[in-house]
Structure formats: C-alpha cells, structure tokens
Amino acid sequence: MTTDDTPRAADARPVSVRPHGSPSDLAAVWAAITGMYQAYTTGDRERIDSFLDPEASVWDSATPGLLRGKAELDRVRDARPALDAAAGRSALTAYDCVIDVFGTIAVARYWLRVDFPAPDPTAPRPPELVRNTAILRHDNDNDRWLIVHLHEDVQPGGQAAT
C-alpha cells in the first residue's frame, strides 16, 4: 500500500515467501481469488461458487460466526439487503498478494479494497480495506484451485499497514 492508500496494480504477479509452487501455480491461485471477486462485482453467484469448495468455511467480515459450507453461506447472502441496481455494485480490488504452495494446498494473503457505490454524490462512503487469508486446495480432477477457507478482516478506519 502506498502512503496515499492507493493500492498497487491489481494484476501484479503474486509473490511467494517460500521456494515452493511454480509460477503457473501462483498465477492459477491468484486467478481463482480474483475471478471470485470479478464474479461478485457482476452479481454472478454461480460463478462465485465455482471458485469455492462446497464445504468451504468463511469468516465473513459482516457475520460474527464461522460459516461452514454453501448452505450457511447462502443463508447469510439471502439475508443481506437487496442492492439498489441504480446505485451500482461495489468495486473490488485485490492486491499485494503473497502465496505459498505446499503440494496441493495453497495459502494466499492479500488486501482487498472495496469501493462502494455512492447513491448520494454529496456523501460518498470511504473505501473499506480488508486483510484476507485464503486457503485453497488443488482439485486434481478438474485441474483448478478451490477456496476451502476465507478469512476477512476489515481494518478500522480503512487504514492498511505500510
């Protein structure tokens, strides 16, 4: 994160702190994470779910308890207020990713910036900065990475560590 809280390029290649994982594995893990957020911005729940293991657990930033599996995640999703289509969807930018691959398991740590739509231009909502950790498993049958756990941690006041 730069000093003015502007994220680095979202398409920057992820780095690894350990000498495990090929560049193609790192890229595929990052593509699964960013693909999930791209699907979120279009409201495509089926595509979002295609990046999640059906039994994935989630520490959702807006939910106090651990969500276990698709049924619990869907229950939380369905309880959220409907979005005003005219206001638009939030913009999501994932960046500063560090990924480590241990065989068929990957651990990704990254920032997510959430820019909310401004239904009232005179009172824009500041962006939200979220620290995330995702654990993924390689699905050998389909040669893809699936998120098995996602932990979201909203930073107070939208501040990221530098």
C-alpha positions as CSV (number, residue, x, y, z in Angstrom):
1,M,0.0,0.0,0.0
2,T,1.3,3.4,-0.8
3,T,1.3,6.3,1.6
4,D,-1.8,7.7,0.0
5,D,-3.7,4.4,0.4
6,T,-3.8,3.7,-3.3
7,P,-3.4,0.0,-3.9
8,R,-0.8,-1.3,-6.2
9,A,-1.9,-2.7,-9.6
10,A,-4.4,-5.4,-9.1
11,D,-2.9,-7.5,-11.8
12,A,0.6,-7.6,-10.3
13,R,2.0,-11.1,-10.1
14,P,1.7,-12.6,-6.7
15,V,4.9,-13.3,-4.8
16,S,5.9,-16.3,-2.6
17,V,7.9,-16.2,0.6
18,R,9.0,-19.8,0.2
19,P,10.6,-21.6,-2.7
20,H,7.5,-23.8,-3.3
21,G,5.0,-23.5,-6.1
22,S,5.6,-22.9,-9.7
23,P,4.9,-19.5,-11.3
24,S,1.9,-21.2,-13.0
25,D,0.5,-22.4,-9.6
26,L,0.9,-19.0,-8.1
27,A,-0.9,-17.4,-11.1
28,A,-3.7,-20.0,-11.0
29,V,-4.3,-19.5,-7.3
30,W,-4.4,-15.7,-7.8
31,A,-6.7,-16.2,-10.8
32,A,-9.1,-18.2,-8.6
33,I,-9.2,-15.4,-6.0
34,T,-9.5,-12.5,-8.4
35,G,-12.0,-14.5,-10.5
36,M,-14.2,-14.9,-7.5
37,Y,-14.2,-11.1,-6.9
38,Q,-14.9,-10.3,-10.6
39,A,-17.9,-12.6,-10.3
40,Y,-19.0,-10.8,-7.2
41,T,-19.0,-7.4,-8.9
42,T,-21.4,-8.7,-11.6
43,G,-23.7,-10.5,-9.1
44,D,-22.9,-13.9,-10.6
45,R,-23.4,-16.2,-7.5
46,E,-23.0,-19.4,-9.5
47,R,-19.6,-18.2,-10.8
48,I,-18.6,-17.1,-7.3
49,D,-19.4,-20.5,-6.1
50,S,-17.4,-22.2,-8.8
51,F,-14.2,-20.9,-7.0
52,L,-15.4,-22.2,-3.6
53,D,-15.2,-25.8,-2.3
54,P,-18.8,-26.7,-1.5
55,E,-17.8,-27.2,2.2
56,A,-15.7,-24.0,2.4
57,S,-15.6,-22.1,5.7
58,V,-15.7,-18.3,5.8
59,W,-15.0,-15.8,8.5
60,D,-17.3,-13.2,6.7
61,S,-16.4,-9.6,7.8
62,A,-20.1,-8.8,8.4
63,T,-21.0,-12.0,10.2
64,P,-20.0,-12.9,13.8
65,G,-19.9,-16.7,13.4
66,L,-17.9,-19.1,11.2
67,L,-19.8,-20.0,8.1
68,R,-19.5,-23.7,7.3
69,G,-20.4,-24.8,3.8
70,K,-22.6,-23.5,1.0
71,A,-25.9,-23.7,2.8
72,E,-24.7,-21.4,5.7
73,L,-23.1,-19.0,3.2
74,D,-26.3,-18.9,1.2
75,R,-28.4,-18.2,4.3
76,V,-26.2,-15.1,5.1
77,R,-26.3,-14.0,1.4
78,D,-30.0,-14.3,1.3
79,A,-30.5,-12.2,4.5
80,R,-28.5,-9.3,3.1
81,P,-30.5,-6.3,1.9
82,A,-31.1,-6.2,-1.8
83,L,-28.9,-3.8,-3.7
84,D,-30.3,-0.8,-5.5
85,A,-29.4,-1.6,-9.1
86,A,-29.4,2.1,-9.9
87,A,-26.7,2.7,-7.3
88,G,-24.4,0.1,-8.9
89,R,-22.2,-2.5,-7.3
90,S,-19.1,-2.2,-5.2
91,A,-15.8,-2.2,-7.0
92,L,-13.3,-4.7,-5.6
93,T,-9.5,-4.5,-6.0
94,A,-7.4,-7.4,-4.6
95,Y,-3.7,-6.6,-4.4
96,D,-0.4,-7.2,-2.6
97,C,-0.8,-10.9,-2.7
98,V,1.7,-13.4,-1.1
99,I,1.0,-17.0,-2.0
100,D,2.7,-20.1,-0.8
101,V,2.0,-23.5,-2.3
102,F,2.6,-26.8,-0.4
103,G,1.8,-29.5,-2.9
104,T,-2.0,-29.5,-3.3
105,I,-2.5,-26.8,-0.6
106,A,-2.0,-23.0,-1.1
107,V,-2.1,-20.2,1.4
108,A,-2.8,-16.7,0.0
109,R,-2.6,-13.4,2.0
110,Y,-3.7,-10.2,0.3
111,W,-5.5,-6.9,0.7
112,L,-8.9,-6.2,-0.7
113,R,-10.1,-2.6,-1.3
114,V,-13.9,-2.2,-1.5
115,D,-15.1,1.0,-3.2
116,F,-18.8,1.4,-2.5
117,P,-21.3,3.0,-5.0
118,A,-22.3,6.5,-4.0
119,P,-26.1,6.8,-4.2
120,D,-25.7,10.3,-2.8
121,P,-22.7,12.0,-4.5
122,T,-22.6,14.6,-1.8
123,A,-21.9,11.9,0.9
124,P,-19.6,9.4,-0.6
125,R,-18.7,6.4,1.5
126,P,-15.0,5.9,2.1
127,P,-13.4,2.7,0.8
128,E,-13.1,-0.3,3.1
129,L,-9.7,-2.1,3.3
130,V,-9.8,-5.7,4.2
131,R,-7.0,-8.1,5.1
132,N,-7.7,-11.6,3.7
133,T,-6.3,-15.0,4.1
134,A,-7.5,-17.8,1.7
135,I,-6.6,-21.4,1.9
136,L,-7.1,-23.3,-1.3
137,R,-6.8,-26.9,-2.4
138,H,-5.9,-28.2,-5.9
139,D,-8.8,-30.1,-7.5
140,N,-6.8,-32.6,-9.5
141,D,-9.9,-34.0,-11.3
142,N,-10.6,-30.5,-12.8
143,D,-7.1,-29.0,-12.6
144,R,-8.2,-25.9,-10.7
145,W,-7.8,-24.3,-7.3
146,L,-10.7,-24.1,-4.9
147,I,-11.0,-21.9,-1.8
148,V,-11.6,-24.1,1.2
149,H,-11.3,-21.3,3.8
150,L,-11.5,-17.5,3.5
151,H,-10.9,-15.1,6.4
152,E,-11.8,-11.4,6.1
153,D,-10.6,-8.8,8.5
154,V,-11.9,-5.2,7.9
155,Q,-9.3,-2.7,9.1
156,P,-10.7,0.1,11.2
157,G,-10.8,3.5,9.5
158,G,-9.8,2.0,6.2
159,Q,-6.1,2.0,7.0
160,A,-3.7,-0.5,5.7
161,A,-0.3,-1.2,7.2
162,T,2.5,0.2,5.1
